[in-house]
Amino acid sequence: MPGIDENITFHPINIAVLTVSDSRSLAEDRSGDILVERLTKAGHKLADRAIVKDDVPAIVGQLKSWIADAAIEAVISTGGTGVTGRDVTPEAFAQVYEKEIAGFGEVFRQISFKFIGTSTIQSRATAGVAGGTYLFALPGSPGACRDGWDHILKDQLDIRYRPCNFAELLPRLQEHVHTDA
C-alpha cells in the first residue's frame, strides 16, 4: 500500500516557485502563495520565487538560472499551460528538459478530472528534469495548484513516500554527467 514510511527521516528539498503571468504581481499571486504555503508546511524550503511574463525566452531564462543554481533542487511553476496563444509554458519547459516526465501531466489530468470534469483536457501540465533539477509546470488556477501539490508533489517530493518517489532519485539525476579527472 502506498504511503509515508515513518521509519525514514524526512529531508527537505529546496524548491523555487515560478508564476508565469502577464497580469499578476506577488501581491495578487494566489496560486504562487498556495504553492509556497504548502511546500513550507510540508517542511521543504522556498529557495526563490519569481514572476515572469508569458514569454518563452523569459521563462527559459529563469529556468536556466535556477537549473544552474546547485542549491535549487526543484522548480514548480504555475500558469501558462492552457491552449491560448499566450500560453507558452510547456514550450519553454520543453526547451530546457533533458528528460520529460510524461506521466506527470497524465496523472495531473486524471486527478483534475475528478474536480473539474472534462475541462481538464485544456491543461498541458508537464514535468521533466534538467541539470539535476526537477521542473514541474502546473496550471495557473489556485485549484490546480492545490490538486497538483496535494495529490502528486507532496508525496513525490517526500523521501519517505513508498514504494518510490522523486526525492530519493535526486542524487542520481546527473549520473550521465562525467567529470574530467
GROMACS elastic network, one bead per residue, 0.5 to 0.9 nm:
[ bonds ]
;  ai    aj funct       b0    kb
    1   162     6  0.80478   500
    1   163     6  0.79584   500
    2   161     6  0.72229   500
    2   162     6  0.53389   500
    2   163     6  0.59411   500
    2   164     6  0.86910   500
    3   155     6  0.79950   500
    3   160     6  0.80349   500
    3   161     6  0.53772   500
    3   162     6  0.54138   500
    3   163     6  0.75709   500
    4     7     6  0.88112   500
    4     8     6  0.85728   500
    4   155     6  0.79701   500
    4   158     6  0.82049   500
    4   159     6  0.85968   500
    4   160     6  0.52175   500
    4   162     6  0.61275   500
    4   163     6  0.89734   500
    5     8     6  0.59019   500
    5     9     6  0.88494   500
    5   159     6  0.89261   500
    5   160     6  0.51500   500
    5   161     6  0.61960   500
    5   162     6  0.66563   500
    6     9     6  0.73051   500
    6    10     6  0.85607   500
    6   160     6  0.68391   500
    7   160     6  0.79620   500
    8   159     6  0.76650   500
    8   160     6  0.55056   500
    9   159     6  0.78717   500
    9   160     6  0.69845   500
   10    43     6  0.83894   500
   10   158     6  0.68890   500
   10   159     6  0.62288   500
   10   160     6  0.63056   500
   11    43     6  0.82386   500
   11    44     6  0.79074   500
   11   158     6  0.73606   500
   11   159     6  0.66146   500
   11   160     6  0.85879   500
   11   167     6  0.84431   500
   12    42     6  0.84467   500
   12    43     6  0.58463   500
   12    45     6  0.64324   500
   12   157     6  0.85678   500
   12   158     6  0.78592   500
   12   159     6  0.87188   500
   13    43     6  0.82505   500
   13    44     6  0.50773   500
   13    45     6  0.60709   500
   13    46     6  0.85155   500
   13    47     6  0.88904   500
   13    72     6  0.80885   500
   13    73     6  0.63792   500
   13    74     6  0.74299   500
   13   157     6  0.73706   500
   13   158     6  0.84046   500
   13   167     6  0.77786   500
   14    44     6  0.62983   500
   14    46     6  0.59671   500
   14    47     6  0.52343   500
   14    48     6  0.86459   500
   14    71     6  0.66866   500
   14    72     6  0.52152   500
   14    73     6  0.53882   500
   14    74     6  0.65480   500
   14    75     6  0.87024   500
   15    36     6  0.89905   500
   15    39     6  0.79749   500
   15    44     6  0.72030   500
   15    45     6  0.60867   500
   15    46     6  0.51760   500
   15    47     6  0.51993   500
   15    48     6  0.71461   500
   15    49     6  0.88462   500
   15    71     6  0.89385   500
   15    72     6  0.59491   500
   15    73     6  0.60547   500
   15    75     6  0.55322   500
   15    76     6  0.72173   500
   16    36     6  0.88619   500
   16    45     6  0.85464   500
   16    46     6  0.58746   500
   16    47     6  0.50413   500
   16    49     6  0.55339   500
   16    50     6  0.81254   500
   16    66     6  0.77181   500
   16    72     6  0.67067   500
   16    73     6  0.81443   500
   16    74     6  0.63654   500
   16    76     6  0.63627   500
   16    77     6  0.83194   500
   17    32     6  0.66994   500
   17    35     6  0.73414   500
   17    36     6  0.72105   500
   17    46     6  0.75627   500
   17    47     6  0.80987   500
   17    48     6  0.64335   500
   17    50     6  0.65477   500
   17    51     6  0.85934   500
   17    74     6  0.87173   500
   17    75     6  0.58119   500
   17    76     6  0.50474   500
   17    77     6  0.56759   500
   17    78     6  0.79301   500
   18    32     6  0.73186   500
   18    48     6  0.84339   500
   18    49     6  0.58043   500
   18    50     6  0.50502   500
   18    51     6  0.57733   500
   18    52     6  0.74464   500
   18    59     6  0.87838   500
   18    62     6  0.84096   500
   18    63     6  0.87132   500
   18    75     6  0.71212   500
   18    76     6  0.61947   500
   18    78     6  0.63715   500
   18    79     6  0.86716   500
   18   137     6  0.89175   500
   19    24     6  0.83450   500
   19    26     6  0.88907   500
   19    29     6  0.76775   500
   19    31     6  0.79472   500
   19    32     6  0.62257   500
   19    49     6  0.80494   500
   19    50     6  0.63032   500
   19    52     6  0.63883   500
   19    53     6  0.84556   500
   19    76     6  0.85796   500
   19    77     6  0.55372   500
   19    79     6  0.61108   500
   19    80     6  0.87317   500
   19   140     6  0.78561   500
   20    24     6  0.84635   500
   20    50     6  0.86035   500
   20    51     6  0.58321   500
   20    52     6  0.51209   500
   20    53     6  0.56141   500
   20    54     6  0.57046   500
   20    55     6  0.84489   500
   20    59     6  0.75887   500
   20    77     6  0.70712   500
   20    78     6  0.61180   500
   20    80     6  0.59598   500
   20    89     6  0.74565   500
   20   140     6  0.78843   500
   21    24     6  0.57393   500
   21    25     6  0.84419   500
   21    51     6  0.68714   500
   21    52     6  0.62001   500
   21    54     6  0.55410   500
   21    78     6  0.85873   500
   21    79     6  0.64006   500
   21    80     6  0.70726   500
   21   140     6  0.84066   500
   22    25     6  0.89579   500
   22    51     6  0.89401   500
   22    52     6  0.75096   500
   22    54     6  0.58742   500
   22    55     6  0.88644   500
   22    86     6  0.88901   500
   23    53     6  0.80820   500
   24    27     6  0.78402   500
   24    28     6  0.56787   500
   24    29     6  0.59586   500
   24    51     6  0.77999   500
   25    28     6  0.52821   500
   25    29     6  0.60618   500
   25    51     6  0.71799   500
   26    29     6  0.50734   500
   26    30     6  0.84082   500
   26    32     6  0.80871   500
   26    33     6  0.84376   500
   26    50     6  0.82118   500
   26    51     6  0.73522   500
   27    30     6  0.81158   500
   28    31     6  0.88321   500
   28    33     6  0.89253   500
   29    32     6  0.53628   500
   29    33     6  0.61266   500
   29    34     6  0.87138   500
   29    51     6  0.88592   500
   30    34     6  0.61736   500
   30    35     6  0.87838   500
   30   141     6  0.82899   500
   30   142     6  0.63462   500
   31    34     6  0.51180   500
   31    35     6  0.64747   500
   31    36     6  0.87610   500
   31    78     6  0.67792   500
   31    79     6  0.85692   500
   31   140     6  0.64061   500
   31   141     6  0.60868   500
   31   143     6  0.80442   500
   31   144     6  0.83513   500
   31   145     6  0.61607   500
   31   146     6  0.83010   500
   32    35     6  0.51740   500
   32    36     6  0.61975   500
   32    37     6  0.85661   500
   32    49     6  0.84335   500
   32    77     6  0.80378   500
   32    78     6  0.68056   500
   32   140     6  0.86314   500
   32   142     6  0.81418   500
   32   145     6  0.80880   500
   33    36     6  0.50943   500
   33    37     6  0.60015   500
   33    38     6  0.84898   500
   33   142     6  0.88250   500
   34    37     6  0.51561   500
   34    38     6  0.60793   500
   34    39     6  0.85352   500
   34   142     6  0.68548   500
   34   145     6  0.68894   500
   34   146     6  0.68911   500
   35    38     6  0.52140   500
   35    39     6  0.60015   500
   35    40     6  0.84411   500
   35    76     6  0.80264   500
   35    78     6  0.87662   500
   35   142     6  0.88195   500
   35   145     6  0.65023   500
   35   146     6  0.74029   500
   35   149     6  0.71983   500
   36    39     6  0.53716   500
   36    40     6  0.60609   500
   36    41     6  0.83394   500
   36    45     6  0.89345   500
   36    46     6  0.68114   500
   36    49     6  0.87718   500
   37    40     6  0.54738   500
   37    41     6  0.59582   500
   37    42     6  0.85688   500
   38    41     6  0.50584   500
   38    42     6  0.61174   500
   38    43     6  0.87749   500
   38    44     6  0.88745   500
   38   146     6  0.82758   500
   38   149     6  0.73730   500
   38   150     6  0.82372   500
   38   154     6  0.82660   500
   39    42     6  0.51136   500
   39    43     6  0.65704   500
   39    44     6  0.54282   500
   39    45     6  0.71948   500
   39    46     6  0.74663   500
   39   149     6  0.80712   500
   39   154     6  0.75849   500
   40    43     6  0.50507   500
   40    44     6  0.50202   500
   40    45     6  0.59087   500
   40    46     6  0.67730   500
   41    44     6  0.73801   500
   42   154     6  0.73423   500
   42   158     6  0.86398   500
   44   157     6  0.88911   500
   46    49     6  0.75233   500
   47    71     6  0.76070   500
   47    72     6  0.62947   500
   47    73     6  0.88203   500
   48    66     6  0.86627   500
   48    72     6  0.82910   500
   50    62     6  0.83176   500
   52    55     6  0.77057   500
   52    58     6  0.64183   500
   52    59     6  0.64800   500
   52    62     6  0.79722   500
   53    56     6  0.85870   500
   53    58     6  0.68061   500
   53    59     6  0.75265   500
   54    58     6  0.77259   500
   54    59     6  0.74548   500
   54    79     6  0.84883   500
   54    80     6  0.65586   500
   54    86     6  0.60674   500
   54    87     6  0.65956   500
   54    88     6  0.63697   500
   54    89     6  0.72913   500
   55    58     6  0.53544   500
   55    59     6  0.61926   500
   55    60     6  0.85853   500
   55    86     6  0.78594   500
   55    87     6  0.85901   500
   55    88     6  0.67436   500
   55    89     6  0.80429   500
   55    92     6  0.82163   500
   56    59     6  0.52039   500
   56    60     6  0.59774   500
   56    61     6  0.84051   500
   56    88     6  0.62038   500
   56    89     6  0.69979   500
   56    91     6  0.71211   500
   56    92     6  0.50014   500
   56    93     6  0.86261   500
   57    60     6  0.50920   500
   57    61     6  0.59037   500
   57    62     6  0.85876   500
   57    92     6  0.73569   500
   58    61     6  0.51148   500
   58    62     6  0.62915   500
   58    63     6  0.86506   500
   58    92     6  0.87084   500
   59    62     6  0.52584   500
   59    63     6  0.61595   500
   59    64     6  0.85794   500
   59    88     6  0.88021   500
   59    89     6  0.71873   500
   59    92     6  0.61259   500
   59    93     6  0.78377   500
   60    63     6  0.50836   500
   60    64     6  0.60032   500
   60    65     6  0.84994   500
   60    89     6  0.89457   500
   60    92     6  0.54909   500
   60    93     6  0.68477   500
   60    95     6  0.72285   500
   60    96     6  0.69728   500
   61    64     6  0.52033   500
   61    65     6  0.61696   500
   61    66     6  0.87536   500
   62    65     6  0.51188   500
   62    66     6  0.63656   500
   62    67     6  0.86085   500
   63    66     6  0.52217   500
   63    67     6  0.60014   500
   63    68     6  0.85419   500
   63    75     6  0.79148   500
   63    92     6  0.87979   500
   63    93     6  0.78791   500
   63    96     6  0.76964   500
   63   135     6  0.83903   500
   64    68     6  0.60426   500
   64    69     6  0.86189   500
   64    96     6  0.73279   500
   64   130     6  0.88311   500
   64   131     6  0.89980   500
   65    68     6  0.52685   500
   65    69     6  0.64962   500
   66    69     6  0.50161   500
   66    70     6  0.80192   500
   66    71     6  0.85323   500
   66    72     6  0.62672   500
   66    73     6  0.86701   500
   66    74     6  0.86854   500
   66    75     6  0.77932   500
   66   133     6  0.83520   500
   67    70     6  0.71650   500
   67    72     6  0.69634   500
   67    73     6  0.79786   500
   67    74     6  0.84651   500
   67    75     6  0.85804   500
   67   130     6  0.67723   500
   67   131     6  0.58601   500
   67   132     6  0.74819   500
   67   133     6  0.58742   500
   67   134     6  0.86874   500
   68    71     6  0.88186   500
   68    72     6  0.83411   500
   68   131     6  0.71990   500
   68   133     6  0.88745   500
   69    72     6  0.57024   500
   69    73     6  0.85338   500
   70    73     6  0.72134   500
   70   131     6  0.89274   500
   70   132     6  0.84386   500
   70   133     6  0.85049   500
   72    75     6  0.75558   500
   72   133     6  0.69938   500
   73   132     6  0.71087   500
   73   134     6  0.63517   500
   73   135     6  0.89009   500
   73   170     6  0.76560   500
   74   129     6  0.88921   500
   74   132     6  0.87151   500
   74   133     6  0.51975   500
   74   135     6  0.58485   500
   74   136     6  0.77655   500
   75   133     6  0.73773   500
   75   134     6  0.61510   500
   75   136     6  0.60955   500
   75   137     6  0.82644   500
   76   134     6  0.83322   500
   76   135     6  0.61480   500
   76   137     6  0.58819   500
   76   138     6  0.72761   500
   77    80     6  0.89802   500
   77    89     6  0.86230   500
   77   135     6  0.79059   500
   77   136     6  0.61531   500
   77   138     6  0.58486   500
   77   139     6  0.80743   500
   77   140     6  0.84328   500
   78    81     6  0.80100   500
   78    89     6  0.88661   500
   78   136     6  0.86924   500
   78   137     6  0.59965   500
   78   139     6  0.52490   500
   78   141     6  0.77350   500
   78   142     6  0.89200   500
   78   144     6  0.86662   500
   78   145     6  0.71114   500
   79    82     6  0.79483   500
   79    87     6  0.78346   500
   79    89     6  0.72801   500
   79   137     6  0.76085   500
   79   138     6  0.64144   500
   79   141     6  0.73815   500
   80    83     6  0.83919   500
   80    84     6  0.86258   500
   80    86     6  0.70512   500
   80    88     6  0.56470   500
   80    90     6  0.76699   500
   80   124     6  0.87402   500
   80   137     6  0.85748   500
   80   138     6  0.83424   500
   80   139     6  0.65302   500
   80   140     6  0.66777   500
   81    84     6  0.87740   500
   81    87     6  0.55353   500
   81    88     6  0.66815   500
   81    89     6  0.55786   500
   81    90     6  0.61708   500
   81   122     6  0.82561   500
   81   123     6  0.58190   500
   81   125     6  0.59123   500
   81   126     6  0.82568   500
   81   137     6  0.73353   500
   81   138     6  0.68581   500
   81   139     6  0.52888   500
   81   140     6  0.74768   500
   82    85     6  0.87635   500
   82    86     6  0.84821   500
   82    87     6  0.54199   500
   82    88     6  0.80885   500
   82    89     6  0.85967   500
   82    90     6  0.89798   500
   82   122     6  0.56897   500
   82   123     6  0.51794   500
   82   124     6  0.59467   500
   82   125     6  0.83481   500
   82   139     6  0.71186   500
   82   140     6  0.87403   500
   83    86     6  0.80704   500
   83    87     6  0.59864   500
   83    88     6  0.84692   500
   83   122     6  0.63507   500
   83   123     6  0.75106   500
   83   124     6  0.76997   500
   84    87     6  0.53688   500
   84    88     6  0.85240   500
   85    88     6  0.75399   500
   87    90     6  0.80223   500
   87    91     6  0.87460   500
   88    91     6  0.53471   500
   88    92     6  0.62971   500
   88    93     6  0.87728   500
   89    92     6  0.51016   500
   89    93     6  0.61342   500
   89    94     6  0.85538   500
   89   124     6  0.87677   500
   89   125     6  0.89179   500
   89   126     6  0.89568   500
   89   137     6  0.73373   500
   90    93     6  0.50673   500
   90    94     6  0.60231   500
   90    95     6  0.87111   500
   90   124     6  0.68361   500
   90   125     6  0.73400   500
   90   126     6  0.64816   500
   90   127     6  0.86844   500
   90   137     6  0.73413   500
   91    94     6  0.51338   500
   91    95     6  0.65483   500
   92    95     6  0.53123   500
   92    96     6  0.71368   500
   93    96     6  0.54962   500
   93    97     6  0.62530   500
   93   126     6  0.80817   500
   93   127     6  0.79235   500
   93   128     6  0.79477   500
   93   135     6  0.77376   500
   93   136     6  0.87298   500
   93   137     6  0.79749   500
   94    97     6  0.52857   500
   94    98     6  0.85346   500
   94   100     6  0.78139   500
   94   126     6  0.88957   500
   94   127     6  0.89154   500
   94   128     6  0.82239   500
   95    98     6  0.87630   500
   96   128     6  0.88105   500
   96   129     6  0.83791   500
   96   130     6  0.64249   500
   97   100     6  0.61597   500
   97   127     6  0.84780   500
   97   128     6  0.57125   500
   97   129     6  0.55676   500
   97   130     6  0.50669   500
   97   131     6  0.85843   500
   97   135     6  0.81569   500
   98   128     6  0.72781   500
   98   129     6  0.57705   500
   98   131     6  0.75963   500
   99   127     6  0.87890   500
   99   128     6  0.54398   500
   99   129     6  0.52672   500
   99   130     6  0.69190   500
  100   103     6  0.87979   500
  100   126     6  0.79244   500
  100   127     6  0.60075   500
  100   129     6  0.64185   500
  100   130     6  0.89961   500
  101   104     6  0.58259   500
  101   105     6  0.79756   500
  101   126     6  0.73117   500
  101   127     6  0.51747   500
  101   129     6  0.75151   500
  102   105     6  0.60637   500
  102   106     6  0.68069   500
  102   126     6  0.69698   500
  102   127     6  0.68913   500
  102   128     6  0.77650   500
  103   107     6  0.59475   500
  103   108     6  0.83274   500
  103   126     6  0.85007   500
  103   127     6  0.83560   500
  104   107     6  0.53299   500
  104   108     6  0.59973   500
  104   109     6  0.86308   500
  104   125     6  0.75011   500
  104   126     6  0.61463   500
  104   127     6  0.59907   500
  104   128     6  0.85666   500
  104   136     6  0.82601   500
  104   152     6  0.82184   500
  105   109     6  0.61379   500
  105   110     6  0.85271   500
  105   123     6  0.83176   500
  105   124     6  0.67935   500
  105   127     6  0.70468   500
  105   137     6  0.88113   500
  105   138     6  0.87618   500
  106   109     6  0.53772   500
  106   110     6  0.62665   500
  106   111     6  0.87931   500
  106   125     6  0.82610   500
  106   126     6  0.85454   500
  107   111     6  0.61673   500
  107   112     6  0.84395   500
  107   152     6  0.80605   500
  108   111     6  0.52381   500
  108   112     6  0.59893   500
  108   113     6  0.85179   500
  108   120     6  0.87723   500
  108   123     6  0.88763   500
  108   125     6  0.70488   500
  108   126     6  0.87267   500
  108   138     6  0.86024   500
  108   144     6  0.87610   500
  108   147     6  0.78259   500
  108   148     6  0.63608   500
  108   151     6  0.82743   500
  108   152     6  0.75266   500
  109   113     6  0.59143   500
  109   114     6  0.88672   500
  109   120     6  0.56698   500
  109   121     6  0.69648   500
  109   123     6  0.72207   500
  109   124     6  0.85969   500
  109   125     6  0.78479   500
  110   113     6  0.52757   500
  110   114     6  0.71792   500
  110   120     6  0.81438   500
  111   114     6  0.56763   500
  111   115     6  0.74149   500
  111   120     6  0.89718   500
  111   147     6  0.72904   500
  111   148     6  0.82898   500
  111   151     6  0.74250   500
  111   152     6  0.89382   500
  112   115     6  0.53126   500
  112   116     6  0.60349   500
  112   117     6  0.72256   500
  112   118     6  0.88421   500
  112   119     6  0.86211   500
  112   120     6  0.59159   500
  112   143     6  0.89697   500
  112   144     6  0.72735   500
  112   147     6  0.68559   500
  112   148     6  0.83715   500
  113   116     6  0.53076   500
  113   118     6  0.61063   500
  113   119     6  0.74355   500
  113   120     6  0.56625   500
  113   121     6  0.83216   500
  114   117     6  0.59465   500
  115   120     6  0.87411   500
  115   143     6  0.88673   500
  115   147     6  0.88333   500
  116   119     6  0.57890   500
  116   120     6  0.63060   500
  117   120     6  0.62622   500
  117   121     6  0.86129   500
  118   121     6  0.58328   500
  118   122     6  0.83135   500
  119   122     6  0.59389   500
  119   123     6  0.80081   500
  120   123     6  0.55478   500
  120   124     6  0.88710   500
  121   124     6  0.78203   500
  123   138     6  0.83061   500
  123   139     6  0.65408   500
  124   137     6  0.84242   500
  124   138     6  0.80879   500
  124   139     6  0.76501   500
  125   136     6  0.78023   500
  125   137     6  0.54286   500
  125   138     6  0.50810   500
  125   139     6  0.63066   500
  126   135     6  0.82881   500
  126   136     6  0.60960   500
  126   137     6  0.52226   500
  126   138     6  0.70931   500
  127   134     6  0.74758   500
  127   135     6  0.53657   500
  127   137     6  0.60109   500
  127   138     6  0.87560   500
  128   133     6  0.84881   500
  128   134     6  0.60257   500
  128   135     6  0.52262   500
  128   136     6  0.66936   500
  129   132     6  0.64544   500
  129   133     6  0.55827   500
  129   135     6  0.58178   500
  129   136     6  0.87875   500
  129   173     6  0.77989   500
  130   133     6  0.53278   500
  130   134     6  0.66957   500
  130   135     6  0.74743   500
  130   173     6  0.84687   500
  130   174     6  0.87794   500
  131   134     6  0.85078   500
  131   173     6  0.77528   500
  131   174     6  0.67931   500
  132   170     6  0.69189   500
  132   171     6  0.80375   500
  132   172     6  0.80230   500
  132   174     6  0.54231   500
  133   170     6  0.78601   500
  133   173     6  0.77565   500
  134   166     6  0.84827   500
  134   170     6  0.84290   500
  134   173     6  0.89660   500
  136   153     6  0.89527   500
  138   141     6  0.85697   500
  138   144     6  0.67709   500
  138   145     6  0.63426   500
  138   148     6  0.68749   500
  139   142     6  0.84535   500
  139   143     6  0.89020   500
  139   144     6  0.58369   500
  139   145     6  0.69155   500
  139   148     6  0.89357   500
  140   143     6  0.85274   500
  140   144     6  0.68909   500
  140   145     6  0.71893   500
  141   144     6  0.52435   500
  141   145     6  0.64446   500
  141   146     6  0.87635   500
  142   145     6  0.51378   500
  142   146     6  0.62221   500
  142   147     6  0.86268   500
  143   146     6  0.50621   500
  143   147     6  0.60759   500
  143   148     6  0.84970   500
  144   147     6  0.50271   500
  144   148     6  0.59499   500
  144   149     6  0.84581   500
  145   148     6  0.51295   500
  145   149     6  0.60506   500
  145   150     6  0.82739   500
  146   149     6  0.53098   500
  146   150     6  0.56969   500
  146   151     6  0.80659   500
  147   150     6  0.52446   500
  147   151     6  0.56074   500
  147   152     6  0.76494   500
  148   151     6  0.56852   500
  148   152     6  0.55140   500
  148   153     6  0.62593   500
  148   154     6  0.83505   500
  149   152     6  0.56113   500
  149   154     6  0.53114   500
  149   155     6  0.83666   500
  150   153     6  0.66146   500
  150   154     6  0.55698   500
  150   155     6  0.78948   500
  151   154     6  0.67705   500
  151   155     6  0.73909   500
  152   155     6  0.58738   500
  152   156     6  0.61125   500
  152   157     6  0.85262   500
  153   157     6  0.56206   500
  153   158     6  0.81759   500
  153   166     6  0.89063   500
  154   157     6  0.57148   500
  154   158     6  0.64589   500
  155   158     6  0.51769   500
  155   159     6  0.81038   500
  155   160     6  0.82020   500
  155   161     6  0.57793   500
  155   162     6  0.87167   500
  155   165     6  0.71830   500
  155   166     6  0.87593   500
  156   159     6  0.74784   500
  156   161     6  0.67899   500
  156   164     6  0.77696   500
  156   166     6  0.51642   500
  156   167     6  0.65179   500
  157   160     6  0.88341   500
  157   161     6  0.81951   500
  157   165     6  0.65605   500
  157   166     6  0.56953   500
  157   168     6  0.83455   500
  158   161     6  0.56721   500
  158   165     6  0.69112   500
  158   166     6  0.77514   500
  158   167     6  0.58908   500
  158   168     6  0.81727   500
  159   162     6  0.82313   500
  159   164     6  0.80416   500
  159   165     6  0.63059   500
  159   166     6  0.75291   500
  159   168     6  0.53885   500
  159   169     6  0.89139   500
  160   163     6  0.89549   500
  160   164     6  0.83605   500
  160   165     6  0.79893   500
  160   167     6  0.86342   500
  160   168     6  0.85202   500
  161   164     6  0.61675   500
  161   165     6  0.60583   500
  161   167     6  0.89197   500
  162   165     6  0.68508   500
  164   167     6  0.86696   500
  164   168     6  0.75594   500
  164   169     6  0.89737   500
  165   168     6  0.59611   500
  165   169     6  0.72376   500
  166   169     6  0.53319   500
  166   170     6  0.67636   500
  167   170     6  0.54874   500
  167   171     6  0.85568   500
  168   171     6  0.72263   500
  168   172     6  0.83600   500
  169   172     6  0.53085   500
  169   173     6  0.63491   500
  170   173     6  0.54563   500
  170   174     6  0.83906   500
  171   174     6  0.73940   500
  171   175     6  0.82577   500
  172   175     6  0.53477   500
  172   176     6  0.88184   500
  173   176     6  0.79605   500
  174   177     6  0.53610   500
  174   178     6  0.86414   500
  175   178     6  0.76500   500
